């Protein structure tokens, strides 16, 4: 196996951008995707980092994909913003739509963003972290290609159907979580396959519905929702929010459109942004809790952290961020070689520690 290569974050972004531009992405589409991928590498989320770039390239095998698409933002006097992704990729559609969502949330107290007709291969936490960093409470939901069986079933109906949540904090990064409604993200199974490692029990079943820890068998069979019927109920909710509610595809419909078998899900993403300053009590009332939303949240966080062994969601990502900003990141050698080949450039790392 090729030794790992250490790259600076600028080199990660540059490599990702060069691959995508070389393969036909517009500068705007390439930079938006590369920025999202770099954020994942920076925060130690390797399953959504450079590992995803070949999936973006493979998605071009679907004839409908437009790697040079220009998303179109549509607004009216309501609290709902729409972005037509024009068959491009989600990061650029988000980049174009998030400012309008934030403005509407501040105007109305709560607002929604419906992104339509995009290929979405990215994590959800970057967008909710961005909104929470602007003082808003944020949710994001998206379906994906069907690969998860409903509780008690054996055939895929749902995607991994992730959801993300962001809460603002004063003078520190937001509290953010991003999790699949399945027992694991699909990328985690793919990473186990690449590493030749077995899966934990409870992640997947084979095509006959029998439990399996073999990654290849799991990919051919079905993943399982986390917590049985509880995770399945959340997966169903995500299908309804990111599919039926905004008039986009369910996971099974997305998978049917993937005629080139690239694995790139197509459909929509749904976001909700809330201005917390518009939701608190207008004035103190008898027996009402003291303090504003940020102060009260910090009290709750402190109570959680007062117990040994606890942490807040996103703490591990932020710790990884601090390290990688200084030291760069290690990229698996074979992946780096593949990406540099796709970019048409020599395979060499010049970042910190190279």
C-alpha positions in Angstrom: 0.0 0.0 0.0 1.3 3.5 -0.9 2.4 5.5 2.1 0.2 8.3 3.3 0.9 11.8 2.0 0.6 14.9 4.2 -1.1 17.9 2.6 -1.9 21.4 3.8 -5.5 22.4 3.6 -4.7 24.7 0.7 -3.2 21.8 -1.1 -6.3 19.7 -0.4 -8.5 22.4 -1.9 -6.2 22.8 -4.9 -6.0 19.1 -5.6 -9.8 18.7 -5.4 -10.4 21.8 -7.6 -7.9 20.6 -10.3 -9.4 17.2 -10.5 -12.9 18.6 -11.0 -11.9 21.3 -13.4 -9.9 18.8 -15.4 -12.9 16.5 -15.6 -15.2 19.2 -16.9 -16.6 21.1 -13.9 -17.0 24.8 -14.1 -14.8 26.9 -11.9 -17.7 27.8 -9.7 -19.0 24.2 -9.3 -15.5 22.9 -8.7 -14.6 25.5 -6.1 -17.8 25.0 -4.2 -17.3 21.2 -4.0 -13.6 21.5 -3.2 -14.4 23.9 -0.3 -16.9 21.4 1.2 -14.5 18.5 0.7 -11.6 20.5 2.3 -13.8 21.3 5.3 -14.4 17.6 5.8 -10.7 16.7 5.6 -9.9 19.6 8.0 -12.4 18.3 10.6 -11.3 14.7 10.3 -14.4 13.5 8.4 -12.5 11.6 5.8 -15.5 9.7 4.5 -16.7 13.0 3.1 -13.3 14.4 2.3 -11.1 13.7 -0.8 -12.5 10.2 -0.7 -15.7 11.7 -2.2 -14.0 13.3 -5.2 -14.0 10.2 -7.4 -17.8 9.9 -6.7 -18.3 13.4 -8.0 -16.3 12.5 -11.1 -18.2 9.2 -11.5 -21.5 11.1 -11.3 -20.7 12.5 -14.7 -21.6 9.1 -16.0 -25.3 10.0 -15.5 -26.2 11.8 -18.7 -28.4 14.3 -16.9 -25.6 15.7 -14.7 -24.5 19.2 -15.6 -21.1 19.9 -14.0 -21.3 23.5 -15.3 -24.8 24.3 -14.0 -25.7 27.7 -12.7 -28.2 27.5 -9.8 -31.1 29.9 -9.8 -32.5 31.4 -6.6 -36.2 32.3 -6.5 -37.8 34.3 -3.7 -41.1 36.0 -3.1 -42.6 37.8 0.0 -42.9 34.5 1.9 -40.4 32.8 4.3 -39.5 30.1 1.7 -36.6 30.3 -0.6 -36.2 28.0 -3.6 -33.0 27.2 -5.5 -33.2 25.3 -8.8 -29.9 23.4 -8.9 -30.2 22.9 -12.6 -28.9 19.3 -12.4 -25.6 20.4 -10.9 -24.1 19.6 -7.5 -25.5 20.8 -4.1 -22.5 22.8 -2.7 -22.9 25.6 -5.3 -26.7 25.6 -4.9 -26.2 26.0 -1.1 -23.7 28.8 -1.6 -26.2 30.7 -3.7 -29.2 30.1 -1.5 -28.0 30.4 2.1 -27.7 34.2 2.2 -31.4 34.5 1.1 -32.4 31.9 3.7 -30.6 33.8 6.5 -32.2 37.1 5.4 -35.7 35.6 5.4 -35.1 34.0 8.8 -34.2 37.3 10.3 -37.2 39.0 8.7 -39.8 36.4 9.6 -38.3 34.7 12.6 -38.2 31.4 10.8 -37.6 30.5 7.1 -37.0 27.5 4.9 -34.8 26.8 1.9 -35.8 24.1 -0.7 -33.0 23.1 -3.0 -34.2 21.2 -6.1 -32.6 19.0 -8.7 -29.1 18.6 -7.4 -26.7 15.7 -6.9 -25.8 15.7 -3.2 -22.7 13.7 -2.2 -21.6 16.0 0.7 -22.1 16.1 4.4 -24.8 18.4 5.8 -23.0 20.0 8.8 -21.1 22.7 6.8 -24.4 24.5 5.9 -25.9 24.3 9.4 -22.6 25.4 11.0 -22.5 28.4 8.6 -26.0 29.4 9.6 -25.4 28.8 13.3 -22.2 30.9 13.0 -24.4 33.7 11.9 -26.5 33.4 15.1 -29.3 31.2 13.6 -30.6 27.8 14.7 -30.5 25.5 11.7 -31.7 22.2 10.5 -30.9 20.3 7.2 -32.3 17.2 5.7 -31.7 15.2 2.5 -32.6 11.8 1.2 -30.2 9.6 -0.9 -30.2 6.5 -3.1 -32.2 3.7 -1.5 -29.9 1.4 0.5 -31.5 1.1 3.9 -34.2 -1.4 4.7 -37.2 -0.3 6.9 -37.3 -1.8 10.4 -38.3 -5.5 10.1 -37.8 -5.4 6.3 -35.0 -6.8 4.1 -35.1 -4.6 0.9 -33.8 -1.0 0.6 -36.5 1.7 0.6 -34.8 4.6 2.4 -31.4 6.3 1.8 -29.1 6.8 4.7 -31.2 10.0 5.0 -29.0 12.3 7.1 -30.1 15.2 9.2 -28.0 18.0 10.7 -28.6 20.6 13.5 -26.7 23.7 14.4 -27.0 25.9 17.6 -25.1 29.2 17.9 -22.7 29.9 20.8 -21.1 33.1 21.9 -17.4 33.4 21.3 -16.9 29.8 20.2 -17.9 27.6 17.3 -21.5 26.4 17.1 -22.8 23.1 18.5 -23.4 21.0 15.5 -24.4 17.4 14.8 -24.8 15.6 11.5 -25.9 12.0 11.5 -27.4 9.4 9.2 -30.7 7.8 10.2 -29.0 4.5 9.3 -26.6 2.8 11.7 -23.7 4.2 9.7 -23.1 6.4 6.7 -22.6 4.5 3.4 -19.1 6.0 3.1 -18.2 4.2 6.3 -18.9 0.9 4.7 -16.9 1.9 1.6 -14.0 2.8 3.8 -14.2 -0.6 5.6 -14.2 -2.2 2.2 -11.1 -0.3 1.0 -9.3 -1.1 4.3 -10.3 -4.8 4.2 -11.9 -4.5 7.6 -15.1 -6.2 8.8 -18.1 -4.1 9.8 -19.5 -3.8 13.3 -22.5 -6.0 13.9 -25.9 -4.4 13.4 -24.9 -2.2 10.4 -26.1 -4.3 7.5 -27.8 -7.4 6.2 -27.2 -9.5 3.1 -29.6 -9.9 0.1 -31.4 -12.6 2.0 -31.9 -10.4 5.0 -29.3 -12.2 7.2 -26.9 -10.1 9.3 -23.4 -9.5 7.8 -20.2 -7.9 8.7 -18.7 -8.2 5.2 -18.6 -4.8 3.5 -19.0 -6.1 0.0 -22.0 -8.2 1.0 -23.4 -5.3 2.9 -23.2 -3.0 -0.1 -25.0 -5.6 -2.2 -27.6 -6.1 0.5 -29.1 -3.4 2.7 -28.0 -1.2 5.5 -30.0 -1.0 8.8 -31.6 2.0 10.5 -30.1 2.9 13.8 -32.2 1.9 16.8 -34.5 -0.2 14.7 -38.0 1.4 14.3 -36.8 4.7 15.8 -34.2 5.3 13.1 -36.6 4.0 10.5 -39.2 6.6 11.6 -36.6 9.4 11.2 -35.6 8.1 7.8 -39.3 8.2 6.8 -39.5 11.8 8.1 -36.5 12.8 6.0 -38.1 11.2 2.9 -41.2 13.3 3.5 -39.4 16.6 4.2 -36.7 16.4 1.4 -39.0 14.6 -1.0 -42.8 14.9 -0.8 -42.8 18.3 0.9 -40.7 20.1 -1.7 -41.7 18.0 -4.7 -38.4 16.1 -5.1 -37.4 12.5 -5.3 -37.7 9.7 -2.7 -34.6 7.6 -2.2 -36.0 4.7 -4.3 -36.8 7.1 -7.2 -33.3 8.6 -7.0 -31.7 5.1 -7.2 -33.9 4.3 -10.2 -32.5 7.4 -12.0 -29.0 6.4 -11.3 -28.8 4.4 -14.6 -25.1 4.6 -14.8 -24.8 3.1 -11.2 -22.6 5.9 -10.0 -24.1 5.9 -6.5 -24.6 9.7 -6.7 -28.1 10.5 -5.2 -30.2 13.0 -7.0 -33.1 15.1 -5.6 -33.5 17.9 -3.0 -32.3 19.2 0.3 -34.5 21.0 2.8 -33.2 23.5 5.4 -34.9 25.4 8.2 -33.3 28.5 9.8 -34.7 30.1 13.0 -33.8 33.5 14.5 -33.8 32.7 18.2 -34.0 36.3 19.2 -37.6 36.3 17.7 -38.7 33.3 19.7 -37.9 34.0 23.4 -40.4 35.4 25.8 -41.0 39.1 25.1 -40.5 39.9 28.9 -39.8 38.0 32.0 -42.9 36.3 33.5 -43.4 34.7 37.0 -41.7 31.4 37.3 -40.1 31.9 33.8 -36.5 30.8 33.4 -33.8 33.6 33.6 -31.3 34.4 30.9 -31.3 34.5 27.1 -31.1 31.5 24.7 -27.3 31.5 24.5 -26.9 31.8 28.3 -29.4 29.1 29.0 -27.9 26.7 26.4 -24.5 27.1 27.9 -25.9 26.1 31.3 -27.2 22.9 29.8 -23.9 22.2 28.0 -22.1 22.7 31.2 -24.3 20.2 33.0 -23.6 17.7 30.2 -19.9 18.2 30.4 -19.8 18.0 34.2 -19.9 14.3 33.9 -16.7 12.4 33.1 -16.5 10.9 29.6 -19.0 13.2 28.0 -18.5 15.7 25.2 -20.7 17.8 23.0 -21.5 16.9 19.4 -18.8 18.5 17.1 -16.2 18.8 19.8 -14.1 16.1 18.2 -14.4 17.8 14.8 -13.3 21.1 16.2 -10.3 19.5 17.9 -9.3 17.9 14.6 -9.7 21.3 12.9 -7.3 23.0 15.3 -4.7 20.3 14.5 -5.1 20.2 10.7 -5.0 24.0 10.3 -1.4 23.8 11.7 -0.2 20.4 10.6 -2.3 19.7 7.5 -3.9 16.3 7.0 -2.8 12.8 6.0 -4.3 11.5 2.8 -4.2 7.7 2.1 -1.5 7.2 -0.6 -3.5 5.2 -3.1 -6.3 7.8 -3.0 -3.8 10.6 -3.4 -2.2 8.9 -6.4 -5.6 8.3 -8.0 -6.6 11.9 -7.5 -3.4 13.3 -8.9 -3.8 11.0 -11.9 -7.3 12.3 -12.4 -6.0 15.9 -12.2 -3.3 15.1 -14.7 -0.5 16.2 -12.4 2.5 14.6 -10.7 1.7 12.9 -7.4 3.7 14.9 -4.8 2.8 16.4 -1.5 4.4 19.6 -0.4 2.4 20.4 2.7 3.5 20.4 6.3 5.5 17.3 7.1 5.8 16.2 3.5 
